[in-house]
């Protein structure tokens, strides 16, 4: 039996029509009838998570894995505000997060009653659509309620997905469940949902690319498998053009452009030979701050390829062209960029296409040489016992392992180390780059995935998000590699910050906390490592131990050694200078 609240029943029916299969539900009285319906319908899996902030990230993790719109359902008042960090992250990662918030009747908002803040506009900056459902009493109001839900779910899933808010005011009594069946509701359906990629657009883009003497293609963060056969496309592209792509962008291998760019910035006399004159930018943010800064300094005209031209960005401060292309068409576009090489017979007489071929090849050869030397340096560099050594060994082990592993890197130092050593796709909350929610996102992902899911996370991120473990629904396929150096280690790498007397206590958040007690109270298996041998044994245990509860390996390192080890790695550029090709 379902709730007797008609707006809730209309909402539930349409969630089913739009293919929702998972909902993260939070405790509360005002939203209890919604949670009841979600559970009662039978085809939506409900995952109970107590902390709303953690719950919203759980839902985002599920959506990242299933590629379906996913619900997080919260009660009224401040509960909704707790979802804001995840909603912002989902907005910039283009995740179809459906926030459903119960609400008090409109007449009681701002009337000194409990949990009666104005909810419909609470998340407006970071949701594509916000609707507040009426409690229908007429056919016209039922139509209006249906329309609003359809509009919200359409907005969440159209082309480039985005979070939405569905606010549900509910009058008392709240808990009457006497409706036998959900209503049959009409759904909006797009007959033409793709952003058209015309031949004319492709030809113009090819012309701009081929006219360049030093073209560069940047691929920022993208959803997993955005290109279909993504690894092939990027690898094939890099045979003909200089490509900057991180493990967050489906590159399938580590391209050491961050190190190369740092080298060029340290030796500006070399930079002109490596400076692009045209840049194609695909995807979202780059982890490498040095690269973003250097690309802006080049002032090379750029072209943005995006699924949402109405919200185009200018990340390199040099935007000249915008190409509308959704993820479905990227797999078609990528081979077209190197069409002159794969279909030479069609371009034999195209003078413009081949006019600058010699310059393009010289540019590509120079970059190949530089990137190759940094790849060799990364392989040969043996870091002393540190967080860098941990990630290098972990990545080596999963590369050699026959077990399928999804890796979820938290922000700050962890994801930067991934960009050095990961030769596979990496999940990471780089939408707004916050430290909160990384563990919850990985945990949510693991709920709808059968493979091993490992979250590599720093101590501050972990302790901030420890409520992710305060749930019985997480299981044995969630593993946590906790890098604990007793502070925010990333702050040790910031120039001159050490001169401030508040650097450690107030900025870097120095502490003496461990995860052992947290693991004990949440029934999480705990392993500790304090040296190289214990670390290597612990990682092996992390990847092979069997069980139905999460396993956590806490690796203790020294923050000063962590910083110096990484700094020493990047100083390797000095030994490469003499080996670089001359202009």
C-alpha atoms as one frame of an Amber mdcrd trajectory, in Angstrom:
protein
   0.000   0.000   0.000   1.132   3.516  -0.827   0.782   6.907   0.832  -2.496
   8.786   0.458  -0.545  11.940  -0.505  -1.186  12.415  -4.208   1.915  14.498
  -4.918   4.079  11.746  -3.422   2.366   9.084  -5.530   2.737  11.106  -8.733
   6.414  11.630  -7.914   7.000   7.920  -7.188   5.289   6.832 -10.401   7.360
   9.204 -12.522  10.627   8.192 -10.860   9.884   4.670 -12.067   8.996   5.940
 -15.550  12.314   7.785 -15.763  14.323   4.686 -14.879  15.375   5.475 -11.315
  16.676   2.284  -9.694  18.411   3.558  -6.554  17.566   5.948  -3.747  19.628
   6.948  -0.742  17.188   7.666   2.079  17.766   9.620   5.267  15.788   9.460
   8.527  13.069  11.975   9.334   9.341  12.246   9.973   8.313  14.671   7.241
   9.932  12.567   4.483   8.833   9.212   5.933   5.914   8.851   3.520   8.231
   9.442   0.539  10.700   6.855   1.848   7.797   4.452   2.403   6.717   4.812
  -1.228  10.238   4.389  -2.598  10.585   1.149  -0.676   7.062  -0.053  -1.416
   7.323   0.175  -5.201   9.757  -2.754  -5.205  11.970  -1.783  -8.149  13.887
   1.019  -6.407  16.694  -0.114  -4.117  16.721   1.987  -0.948  20.035   2.569
   0.842  19.639   4.037   4.346  22.303   6.632   5.253  21.920   8.743   8.389
  24.092  11.800   7.686  22.544  13.851   4.856  25.889  15.280   3.716  27.349
  11.797   3.406  24.100  10.464   1.912  24.152  12.941  -0.969  27.699  11.890
  -1.871  26.617   8.248  -1.610  23.893   8.967  -4.150  26.390  10.707  -6.421
  28.690   7.671  -6.263  25.800   5.401  -7.239  24.914   7.680 -10.160  28.540
   7.718 -11.352  28.514   3.923 -11.484  25.022   3.246 -12.827  24.887   6.305
 -15.119  21.271   6.655 -14.026  19.497   9.456 -12.151  19.798   8.667  -8.458
  17.686   9.968  -5.584  18.780  11.296  -2.224  15.711  11.799  -0.033  15.900
  14.048   3.033  13.505  15.523   5.539  12.633  19.201   5.864  14.709  22.144
   7.084  18.455  22.040   7.654  18.606  18.473   6.344  18.337  19.862   2.828
  21.189  22.322   3.398  23.470  19.425   4.350  23.273  18.114   0.783  24.792
  21.310  -0.673  28.445  20.134  -0.967  27.469  17.032  -2.933  25.016  18.988
  -5.070  27.765  21.467  -6.020  30.142  18.613  -6.852  27.454  16.869  -8.916
  26.767  20.115 -10.774  30.360  20.457 -11.945  30.748  16.728 -12.626  27.470
  16.605 -14.575  25.863  13.942 -12.392  22.054  13.429 -12.431  21.507  13.726
  -8.670  17.807  13.961  -7.755  17.442  15.717  -4.405  13.979  15.071  -2.965
  13.236  17.127   0.130  10.086  16.928   2.184   8.770  20.310   3.282   6.278
  21.902   5.647   3.166  23.572   4.247   3.843  26.949   2.653   1.749  28.884
   5.164   4.117  27.893   7.994   7.395  28.893   6.370   9.215  31.596   8.366
   6.546  31.508  11.086   8.773  30.515  14.021   7.836  26.865  13.624  10.333
  24.002  13.584  12.355  23.266  10.417  10.446  25.812   8.360  13.093  27.570
   6.306  12.306  28.452   2.640  13.494  25.358   0.740  12.690  25.738  -2.980
  15.524  28.242  -3.569  18.028  26.763  -1.124  20.233  25.082  -3.762  19.423
  27.246  -6.755  22.958  28.074  -7.883  23.902  24.416  -8.210  20.744  22.763
  -9.528  19.499  23.024 -13.077  15.861  22.980 -12.008  14.091  23.452  -8.695
  10.379  22.642  -8.348   7.947  22.581  -5.450   5.081  20.142  -5.884   1.539
  21.182  -4.978  -0.765  18.921  -3.015  -3.292  18.508  -5.834  -7.037  18.784
  -5.292  -8.156  19.269  -8.913  -7.284  17.751 -12.273  -5.450  20.910 -13.247
  -3.320  20.724 -10.091  -2.597  17.049 -10.816  -1.459  18.035 -14.317   0.695
  20.766 -12.785   2.304  18.324 -10.355   3.006  15.854 -13.168   4.471  18.603
 -15.314   6.810  19.843 -12.598   8.225  16.376 -11.889   8.705  15.737 -15.609
  10.433  19.082 -16.053  12.823  18.358 -13.185  13.725  14.841 -14.346  14.132
  16.024 -17.933  16.482  18.776 -16.750  18.502  16.241 -14.745  19.093  13.886
 -17.661  19.077  16.012 -20.837  22.418  15.941 -22.763  24.848  16.951 -20.058
  23.248  15.725 -16.781  22.872  17.923 -13.710  21.399  17.819 -10.189  17.825
  18.985  -9.561  15.724  19.674  -6.479  12.187  18.356  -6.064  10.616  19.952
  -3.004   7.552  18.181  -1.603   5.352  20.097   0.863   3.274  17.674   2.936
   0.430  18.500   5.296  -0.491  16.433   8.315  -1.556  13.704   8.906   1.602
  12.232   7.402   1.290   8.487   7.764  -1.788   7.143   6.023  -0.923   4.272
   3.657  -4.171   3.123   2.052  -3.628   3.536  -1.715  -3.376   0.201  -3.499
  -1.702   1.295  -6.736   0.385   4.152  -8.052  -1.265   6.352 -10.675  -0.340
   5.892 -14.334   1.572   9.025 -15.184   2.616  10.445 -18.555   6.311  11.023
 -19.111   8.070  13.554 -21.307  10.230  11.832 -23.947  12.884  13.452 -26.142
  12.819  12.121 -29.669  16.030  13.938 -30.576  18.257  14.109 -27.504  21.721
  14.453 -29.015  23.632  17.638 -29.662  24.016  17.445 -33.410  27.536  17.333
 -34.763  27.256  18.573 -38.344  29.678  17.977 -41.180  30.106  21.719 -41.512
  31.183  22.040 -37.880  33.667  19.207 -38.249  35.140  20.691 -41.429  35.635
  24.110 -39.812  37.257  22.515 -36.743  39.549  20.418 -38.949  40.534  23.506
 -40.902  41.446  25.415 -37.736  43.411  22.444 -36.421  45.299  21.785 -39.661
  46.192  25.437 -40.138  48.034  25.372 -36.814  51.777  24.737 -36.751  51.845
  23.679 -33.098  48.397  22.293 -32.186  47.709  20.910 -28.720  44.708  18.918
 -27.486  43.771  19.060 -23.800  41.383  16.487 -22.326  40.157  17.366 -18.844
  38.128  15.241 -16.429  35.399  13.214 -18.089  32.998  10.497 -17.074  34.296
   6.962 -17.431  33.918   5.602 -20.980  32.900   9.005 -22.347  34.412   8.170
 -25.721  33.092   4.648 -25.995  36.417   3.039 -26.948  38.112   5.836 -25.085
  41.582   4.424 -24.696  41.848   3.801 -28.425  40.687   7.276 -29.316  43.077
   9.178 -27.060  46.029   6.926 -27.810  45.375   7.168 -31.526  45.013  10.921
 -31.257  48.363  11.180 -29.475  50.072   9.497 -32.441  49.383  12.600 -34.498
  49.032  15.493 -32.030  50.372  16.542 -28.660  47.758  15.473 -26.110  47.522
  16.440 -22.445  45.277  13.924 -20.680  45.202  12.800 -17.047  43.974   9.493
 -15.592  40.689  11.309 -14.852  40.112  11.733 -18.589  40.036   8.185 -19.973
  43.600   8.372 -21.238  44.385   4.799 -20.253  47.969   5.736 -19.474  49.954
   8.343 -17.615  51.033  11.272 -19.774  53.636  13.164 -17.761  52.762  16.608
 -19.077  52.543  18.179 -15.600  56.199  17.381 -14.959  57.163  18.528 -18.459
  55.353  21.842 -18.021  57.025  22.429 -14.659  60.346  21.832 -16.397  59.539
  24.392 -19.086  58.468  26.931 -16.489  61.759  26.394 -14.665  63.628  26.906
 -17.955  61.714  29.627 -19.851  64.394  29.785 -22.545  63.160  26.371 -23.740
  59.462  27.210 -23.654  59.007  28.846 -27.130  59.728  25.581 -28.930  57.018
  23.834 -26.911  54.389  26.562 -26.945  51.177  25.741 -28.856  49.544  28.092
 -31.347  46.090  26.459 -31.197  44.444  24.467 -28.388  41.397  22.217 -28.461
  39.952  21.775 -24.960  37.656  18.812 -24.238  36.095  17.958 -20.886  36.304
  19.656 -17.509  39.064  20.618 -15.106  42.710  19.584 -15.075  44.335  18.555
 -11.806  47.600  20.216 -12.799  47.556  23.857 -11.686  50.971  24.411 -13.277
  49.617  23.337 -16.659  46.539  25.535 -16.432  48.745  28.528 -15.595  51.242
  27.792 -18.376  48.546  27.303 -21.018  47.040  30.659 -20.111  50.438  32.290
 -20.460  50.811  30.953 -24.010  47.778  33.026 -25.098  47.162  30.480 -27.840
  43.623  30.703 -29.262  41.471  27.858 -27.977  38.401  25.907 -28.980  36.059
  24.465 -26.345  34.174  21.265 -27.148  31.174  21.041 -24.851  27.751  19.440
 -24.574  26.314  22.598 -23.049  27.225  25.708 -25.094  24.883  27.889 -23.036
  27.231  27.432 -20.068  30.522  27.580 -21.935  33.649  28.321 -19.948  36.917
  29.968 -20.943  39.456  28.064 -18.812  42.515  29.164 -20.797  41.490  32.834
 -21.157  41.783  32.543 -24.941  38.468  31.123 -26.168  37.818  31.693 -29.859
  35.582  28.797 -30.933  32.860  26.670 -29.312  31.795  23.297 -30.693  28.626
  21.645 -29.420  29.185  17.933 -28.991  27.750  15.631 -26.339  29.498  12.537
 -24.974  27.640  10.254 -27.366  29.190  12.072 -30.320  32.706  12.410 -28.902
  33.473   8.900 -30.081  32.651  10.108 -33.591  34.485  13.414 -33.314  37.811
  12.143 -32.013  38.764  10.104 -35.122  37.716  13.035 -37.318  40.458  15.152
 -35.761  43.128  12.912 -37.271  41.177  12.113 -40.427  43.931  13.389 -42.733
  46.187  10.606 -41.474  43.712   7.712 -41.480  42.070   8.734 -44.783  44.986
  10.272 -46.671  43.390   9.516 -50.037  40.541  11.914 -49.247  42.922  14.752
 -48.383  45.699  14.301 -50.958  44.848  17.513 -52.754  44.000  19.506 -49.616
  46.820  22.038 -49.626  45.682  23.717 -46.410  45.663  20.404 -44.511  49.295
  19.589 -45.374  50.850  23.046 -45.529  52.074  23.008 -41.929  52.620  19.273
 -41.611  56.393  19.565 -41.158  55.979  22.086 -38.338  53.326  19.916 -36.656
  55.592  16.894 -36.816  58.573  18.778 -35.343  56.359  20.045 -32.534  55.040
  16.550 -31.849  58.549  15.034 -31.864  59.850  17.598 -29.377  56.990  16.894
 -26.987  57.305  13.136 -27.406  60.950  13.334 -26.440  60.253  15.455 -23.362
  57.305  13.336 -22.218  59.238  10.123 -22.768  62.118  11.345 -20.619  59.743
  12.195 -17.812  58.077   8.794 -18.136  61.501   7.165 -17.789  62.282   9.363
 -14.786  58.999   8.401 -13.099  59.681   4.702 -13.645  63.273   4.927 -12.396
  62.652   7.194  -9.411  62.551   5.203  -6.177  60.948   7.352  -3.499  61.901
   6.711   0.090  59.171   5.564   2.452  56.472   8.191   1.974  52.996   8.669
   0.550  54.576   8.734  -2.895  56.124   5.308  -2.290  52.747   4.014  -1.096
  50.878   5.092  -4.235  53.649   3.850  -6.539  53.580   0.411  -4.930  49.773
   0.304  -4.878  49.516   1.157  -8.571  52.220  -1.388  -9.413  50.338  -4.090
  -7.531  46.933  -3.447  -9.106  48.553  -3.286 -12.556  50.009  -6.745 -11.954
  46.840  -8.081 -10.345  44.220 -10.050 -12.231  41.540  -8.593  -9.951  39.395
  -5.780 -11.376  39.819  -2.715  -9.166  38.041   0.637  -9.325  40.227   3.339
  -7.808  38.755   6.396  -6.148  41.319   9.049  -5.265  40.538  11.838  -2.840
  41.661  15.387  -3.521  44.878  17.142  -2.496  48.039  15.016  -2.526  46.383
  11.675  -3.306  45.044  12.562  -6.751  48.290  14.337  -7.685  50.188  11.136
  -6.968  47.648   9.259  -9.083  48.518  11.550 -11.991  52.107  10.321 -11.752
  51.503   6.583 -11.437  47.973   5.565 -12.509  47.675   3.899 -15.934  43.897
   3.547 -15.807  40.782   5.615 -15.246  40.613   7.333 -11.863  37.439   8.497
 -10.116  37.820  11.718  -8.156  35.600  14.576  -6.992  37.340  17.280  -8.997
  34.182  19.261  -9.768  34.856  21.706  -6.937  37.961  19.920  -5.594  36.693
  19.775  -2.006  38.013  17.349   0.587  34.549  16.380   1.810  32.642  13.408
   0.480  35.409  11.450  -1.273  34.928   8.390   0.927  31.130   8.613   0.785
  31.220   8.809  -3.020  33.431   5.716  -3.236  31.225   3.894  -0.734  28.096
   4.772  -2.718  29.756   3.593  -5.917  30.577   0.254  -4.274  26.910  -0.384
  -3.390  25.989  -0.983  -7.022  29.263  -2.534  -8.153  30.593  -6.069  -7.699
  34.277  -5.272  -8.235  36.768  -4.174  -5.619  36.569  -0.436  -4.937  39.594
   1.182  -3.300  39.498   4.725  -1.946  42.948   6.297  -1.590  42.481   9.163
   0.809  44.414  11.559   3.035  43.860  11.852   6.776  41.941  15.144   6.844
  39.584  14.014   4.077  39.003  10.717   5.837  38.303  12.080   9.313  36.039
  14.759   7.831  33.995  12.084   6.064  34.109   9.282   8.644  30.293   9.131
   8.780  30.541   7.304   5.453  31.355   4.192   7.522  28.466   4.681   9.953
  26.171   2.512   7.855  25.503  -1.187   7.630  24.925  -1.133   3.886  28.618
  -0.914   2.909  30.230  -4.270   2.296  33.461  -6.128   1.712  34.151  -4.701
  -1.748  35.019  -1.293  -0.223  38.682  -0.912   0.682  40.332   2.209   2.080
  43.990   3.149   1.759  44.403   5.914   4.332  47.499   8.105   3.971  48.051
   9.573   7.438  50.886  12.064   7.905  49.136  13.834  10.798  48.225  16.970
   8.851  47.086  18.369   5.548  50.274  17.410   3.733  49.484  19.468   0.634
  50.164  22.628   2.659  53.785  21.556   3.117  54.258  22.033  -0.631  53.057
  25.639  -0.764  55.917  28.134  -1.170  56.683  30.229   1.925  53.653  29.061
   3.921  56.041  27.502   6.458  57.034  31.022   7.495  53.620  31.576   9.056
  53.320  30.631  12.760  49.800  29.288  12.104  50.817  27.059   9.168  50.667
  23.775  11.077  47.993  24.359  13.688  45.407  26.499  11.939  46.063  25.901
   8.230  47.523  22.426   8.021  45.335  21.087  10.860  48.047  19.066  12.595
  46.668  16.215  14.720  47.491  12.913  16.408  44.322  11.042  15.417  44.247
   7.509  14.007  41.471   5.540  12.351  41.733   2.488  14.602  38.942   3.502
  16.969  36.720   4.617  14.097  37.161   1.226  12.457  36.372  -0.600  15.702
  33.118   1.276  16.265  31.993   0.749  12.657  32.996  -2.905  12.290  35.677
  -2.126   9.700  38.734  -4.367   9.523  41.857  -2.414  10.403  45.488  -2.773
   9.296  48.330  -0.394  10.197  51.695   0.198   8.508  54.628   2.249   9.800
  57.425   1.325   7.391  58.072   0.096   3.847  57.756  -3.599   4.642  54.523
  -3.214   6.608  53.131  -0.969   3.878  53.790  -3.464   1.106  52.354  -6.333
   3.131  49.349  -4.190   4.080  48.530  -3.268   0.475  48.692  -6.924  -0.503
  46.279  -7.720   2.358  44.027  -4.841   1.340  43.628  -6.236  -2.165  43.289
  -9.928  -1.306  41.575 -10.232   2.081  38.088 -11.735   1.904  35.135 -10.592
   4.004  31.760  -8.906   4.034  32.883  -5.687   5.729  35.171  -2.900   4.509
  38.927  -3.139   5.110  41.092  -0.115   5.943  44.877   0.133   5.741  46.266
   3.139   7.580  49.785   4.024   6.424  51.636   6.400   8.726  54.234   8.676
   7.108  56.138  11.841   7.960  54.745  14.994   6.344  58.166  16.622   5.897
  59.553  13.520   4.179  56.410  13.308   2.018  56.926  16.878   0.822  60.658
  16.514   0.233  60.264  13.219  -1.642  57.785  14.768  -4.050  59.882  17.906
  -4.427  62.958  15.810  -5.187  60.996  13.955  -7.875  60.093  17.195  -9.640
  63.670  18.451  -9.344  64.576  15.635 -11.679  64.067  18.183 -14.436  67.571
  19.495 -13.884  69.112  16.276 -15.078  66.868  16.241 -18.152  67.754  19.660
 -19.479  70.821  18.611 -21.360  69.014  15.743 -23.040  66.248  17.845 -24.557
  66.299  18.386 -28.322  67.751  21.682 -29.427  65.644  24.288 -31.208
